[in-house]
């Protein structure tokens, strides 16, 4: 029984990592700009399709005729191999194999530019508008992005293979001194959790220990006073919107081997992530991360067969049930600032 519970806990960390990463970006935007960004799930999807485009580019094929090899009909055999492998040999083969993590290198600048262009072009005009209008315009942007991706890549999911060296499972039980093969867990899911932890830790360290981050935190607390000091806080908030877009994009890239991306991937995660943000507390970065992992773990345990035997379908509603309870008891969320979402 311990093994089953421990595996469900690990599954919860995996789900929670995805929720926390997306919710972290949402909270960065709301905390700095005061904008409820319903397009954030689309940024997660766009990051995933950066990985798709990168792999499609790497796997463009070159065709050569090998006269020394003949087909069963006596014709020279066509040899097909990825163009990058033909150019760079073994390094090209490694690049194709590790296309998902390697695509982060192009995802970061792409998502940064998309985020800055989105904020400067559209979002900045809705800073002082009601949240309902912010939701409408950002939700419209999400639908536009979704339809663009659908028109380019089609409606079907596009599987992205993980590196062959990372397709196995880690024997966690043996690491803990237990019998071998008692508790095993997919390597890529562990890597995703560790990747999420590094990104989350990096964002917090950036905000906590750099001068730029300290100014941003001050601006989140009192924007007008920071502006009176002669600091261009708007420029810093624009960069933070770009950073939030990068975080969402990288989360989407690394999730592609676990869930083949399709055009509605962003919408699938958007609603859950907003629930996570509200539960953690609007504008609270620690709250977003804590709520992400908490709800991921609860959803994982709720999906156990033993639990669903007593409460059929509980795994589909547990997150919303917890959100309702927390908002009734503590409207500002677990770690939200006093006065936020409270009358």
C-alpha positions in Angstrom: 0.0 0.0 0.0 2.9 2.4 0.8 4.2 1.9 -2.8 0.9 2.9 -4.3 0.5 6.0 -2.1 4.1 7.0 -2.9 3.6 6.6 -6.6 0.4 8.7 -6.5 2.4 11.3 -4.6 5.0 11.4 -7.4 2.2 11.6 -10.0 0.8 14.6 -8.0 4.2 16.3 -8.1 4.3 15.8 -11.8 0.9 17.4 -12.4 1.5 20.0 -9.8 4.7 21.1 -11.5 2.8 21.9 -14.7 0.0 23.7 -12.8 2.6 25.7 -10.8 4.6 26.8 -13.8 1.6 28.1 -15.7 0.1 29.7 -12.5 3.4 31.3 -11.8 3.3 33.2 -15.1 -0.3 34.1 -14.6 0.5 35.5 -11.2 3.5 37.5 -12.4 1.2 39.2 -14.9 -1.6 39.9 -12.5 0.8 41.0 -9.7 2.7 43.4 -11.9 0.2 44.7 -14.4 -3.1 43.9 -12.7 -4.3 42.2 -15.9 -6.3 39.0 -15.8 -4.6 37.3 -18.8 -6.8 34.6 -20.3 -4.3 34.3 -23.2 -1.7 32.7 -20.9 -2.8 29.1 -21.7 -2.2 30.0 -25.4 1.4 30.9 -24.5 1.8 27.4 -23.0 0.5 26.0 -26.3 2.7 28.2 -28.5 5.7 27.0 -26.5 4.7 23.4 -27.2 4.5 24.1 -30.9 7.9 25.8 -30.8 9.2 22.3 -30.0 7.0 20.8 -32.8 8.4 23.3 -35.4 12.0 22.8 -34.2 11.7 19.0 -34.6 10.0 19.3 -38.0 12.9 21.5 -39.2 15.5 19.1 -37.8 13.8 16.1 -39.5 13.6 17.6 -43.0 14.9 14.8 -45.1 17.5 14.6 -47.9 17.2 11.8 -50.4 20.3 10.2 -52.0 20.6 7.3 -54.4 22.9 4.5 -53.4 23.8 2.5 -56.5 25.5 -0.2 -54.4 22.2 -1.1 -52.8 19.3 -2.4 -54.9 15.6 -2.8 -54.2 13.9 -6.1 -54.8 13.0 -4.8 -58.3 16.6 -4.1 -59.1 16.4 -0.3 -58.9 19.0 1.7 -56.9 17.9 2.2 -53.3 16.8 5.6 -52.0 18.4 6.6 -48.7 16.5 9.0 -46.6 18.0 10.7 -43.6 17.5 14.0 -41.7 19.2 16.9 -43.4 20.8 18.0 -40.2 22.3 14.5 -39.7 23.6 14.6 -43.3 25.3 17.9 -42.6 26.6 17.3 -39.0 26.9 13.6 -38.8 26.7 12.2 -35.3 26.1 15.6 -33.7 23.1 16.0 -36.0 21.7 12.6 -34.9 22.1 13.7 -31.2 20.3 17.0 -32.0 17.4 15.1 -33.5 17.2 12.7 -30.6 17.3 15.6 -28.0 15.1 17.9 -30.1 12.6 18.6 -27.2 15.1 20.0 -24.6 17.2 21.6 -27.4 14.1 23.5 -28.6 14.2 25.5 -25.4 17.1 27.5 -26.9 14.8 28.9 -29.6 11.7 29.0 -27.5 13.1 31.5 -25.0 13.7 34.3 -27.5 10.5 33.5 -29.5 8.3 33.6 -26.4 10.1 36.7 -25.1 9.3 38.6 -28.3 5.7 37.3 -28.4 5.2 38.4 -24.8 6.6 41.9 -25.2 4.8 42.4 -28.5 1.5 41.3 -26.9 1.9 43.6 -23.9 3.0 46.6 -25.9 0.6 46.1 -28.8 -2.6 45.2 -26.9 -2.5 44.5 -23.2 -1.2 48.0 -22.2 -4.4 49.6 -23.5 -6.4 47.6 -20.9 -4.5 48.3 -17.7 -7.1 50.6 -16.2 -10.1 48.8 -17.8 -12.4 46.5 -15.8 -11.3 42.9 -15.4 -14.3 41.7 -17.5 -12.9 43.6 -20.5 -9.4 42.2 -19.9 -10.8 38.7 -19.8 -12.8 39.3 -23.1 -9.8 40.7 -25.0 -7.3 38.1 -23.8 -9.7 35.2 -24.3 -10.2 36.5 -27.8 -6.5 36.5 -28.3 -6.3 32.9 -27.1 -9.0 31.8 -29.6 -7.1 33.6 -32.4 -3.8 31.8 -31.5 -5.7 28.5 -31.2 -7.2 28.9 -34.7 -3.9 30.0 -36.2 -2.2 26.9 -34.8 -5.0 24.7 -36.0 -4.8 26.1 -39.6 -1.0 25.5 -39.7 -0.6 22.2 -37.9 -4.1 20.7 -38.3 -6.5 19.5 -35.6 -4.7 16.3 -34.6 -2.2 15.9 -31.8 1.5 15.7 -32.9 3.5 13.3 -30.7 7.0 14.5 -29.7 9.3 11.7 -28.8 11.5 12.1 -25.7 15.2 11.3 -26.0 15.8 7.5 -26.3 18.1 7.6 -23.3 15.3 9.0 -21.1 12.5 6.6 -22.0 13.0 4.2 -19.2 12.0 4.3 -15.6 14.0 5.2 -12.5 14.1 2.6 -9.7 13.2 5.0 -6.9 12.6 2.1 -4.5 16.2 1.0 -4.8 17.4 4.5 -4.2 15.4 4.5 -0.9 16.9 1.1 0.1 13.9 -0.9 -0.8 13.6 -4.0 -2.9 14.5 -3.4 -6.6 11.6 -2.7 -9.0 9.1 -2.1 -6.3 8.7 1.7 -6.9 9.7 2.8 -10.5 8.8 6.1 -12.1 9.3 7.4 -15.7 12.5 9.3 -16.1 11.0 12.1 -18.2 8.4 12.8 -15.5 11.1 13.2 -13.0 13.0 15.4 -15.3 9.9 17.6 -15.8 9.5 18.0 -12.1 13.2 18.9 -11.6 13.0 21.3 -14.5 10.0 23.0 -13.0 11.7 23.3 -9.6 14.8 24.9 -11.3 12.6 27.4 -13.2 10.5 28.3 -10.2 13.6 28.7 -8.1 15.2 30.8 -10.7 12.2 33.1 -11.0 12.1 33.6 -7.2 15.9 34.1 -7.0 15.6 36.7 -9.8 12.9 38.6 -8.0 14.6 38.3 -4.6 18.3 38.9 -5.2 18.6 41.1 -8.2 18.2 44.9 -8.3 15.7 44.5 -11.2 13.7 42.0 -9.2 13.7 44.2 -6.1 12.3 47.2 -8.1 9.6 44.9 -9.6 8.6 43.7 -6.2 8.5 47.3 -5.0 6.4 48.2 -8.0 4.0 45.4 -7.3 3.5 46.8 -3.8 3.3 50.5 -4.7 3.6 51.4 -8.4 3.0 55.1 -8.0 5.8 55.6 -5.4 8.3 53.7 -7.5 7.4 55.9 -10.5 7.9 59.1 -8.4 11.5 58.0 -7.8 12.2 58.3 -11.5 12.2 54.6 -12.2 10.6 53.5 -15.5 8.5 50.8 -13.9 6.4 50.3 -17.0 9.4 49.1 -18.9 10.3 46.6 -16.2 6.7 45.4 -16.1 6.8 44.8 -19.8 9.9 42.7 -19.4 8.1 40.7 -16.6 5.3 40.0 -19.1 7.9 38.7 -21.5 9.4 36.6 -18.7 6.0 35.2 -17.8 5.5 34.2 -21.5 8.9 32.5 -21.5 8.0 30.5 -18.4 4.8 29.4 -20.0 6.5 28.5 -23.2 9.2 26.4 -21.6 6.6 24.6 -19.5 4.8 23.7 -22.8 8.0 22.6 -24.5 9.0 20.1 -21.8 5.4 18.8 -21.5 5.2 17.7 -25.1 6.6 14.2 -24.6 4.0 13.6 -21.9 1.0 15.0 -23.8 1.1 15.4 -27.6 0.4 19.0 -28.4 -2.7 20.1 -30.2 -4.5 23.4 -30.9 -6.6 23.3 -27.7 -3.8 22.3 -25.4 -3.7 25.8 -23.9 -7.5 25.9 -23.1 -7.1 22.5 -21.3 -4.6 23.9 -18.9 -6.0 27.5 -18.7 -9.0 26.9 -16.5 -7.2 24.6 -14.1 -4.4 27.1 -13.8 -6.7 30.0 -13.0 -8.3 27.9 -10.3 -4.8 27.3 -9.0 -4.1 31.1 -9.0 -7.3 31.9 -7.2 -6.8 29.2 -4.6 -3.2 30.3 -3.9 -4.2 34.0 -3.8 -4.4 36.5 -6.7 -1.0 38.2 -7.0 0.8 35.8 -4.6 3.7 34.0 -6.2 4.4 31.6 -3.3 0.6 30.9 -3.2 0.5 30.0 -6.9 3.3 27.5 -6.5 2.0 26.0 -3.3 -1.6 25.7 -4.7 -0.3 24.2 -7.9 1.5 21.3 -6.1 -1.3 20.9 -3.5 -4.0 20.6 -6.1 -1.9 18.4 -8.3 -1.3 16.0 -5.4 -5.0 16.0 -4.4 -6.1 15.3 -8.0 -3.6 12.4 -8.2 -4.9 10.8 -5.0 -8.5 11.3 -6.1 -7.8 9.3 -9.3 -7.0 6.2 -7.3 -9.3 3.3 -8.0 -10.1 2.8 -4.3 -11.2 6.5 -4.0 -13.2 6.5 -7.1 -15.0 3.3 -6.0 -16.6 5.4 -3.1 -16.8 8.7 -5.0 -17.2 8.1 -8.7 -15.9 11.0 -10.8 -14.2 12.7 -7.8 -11.0 13.1 -9.8 -12.7 15.4 -12.2 -14.1 17.8 -9.6 -11.7 17.6 -6.7 -9.8 20.8 -7.8 -13.0 22.8 -8.1 -14.4 21.4 -4.9 -11.3 22.4 -3.0 -11.4 25.9 -4.6 -15.0 26.4 -3.5 -14.2 25.4 0.1 -11.1 27.6 0.3 -12.9 30.6 -1.3 -15.8 30.3 1.2 -13.5 30.1 4.1 -10.7 32.4 2.9 -11.8 34.5 -0.1 -8.3 35.9 -0.7 -6.8 32.4 -1.1 -4.2 30.6 0.8 -1.5 33.2 0.7 -3.3 36.1 -0.9 -2.8 39.7 0.2 -5.5 41.1 2.6 -8.1 42.9 0.7 -7.6 41.1 -2.6 -10.8 39.3 -3.7 -12.4 40.4 -0.4 -15.3 42.8 0.0 
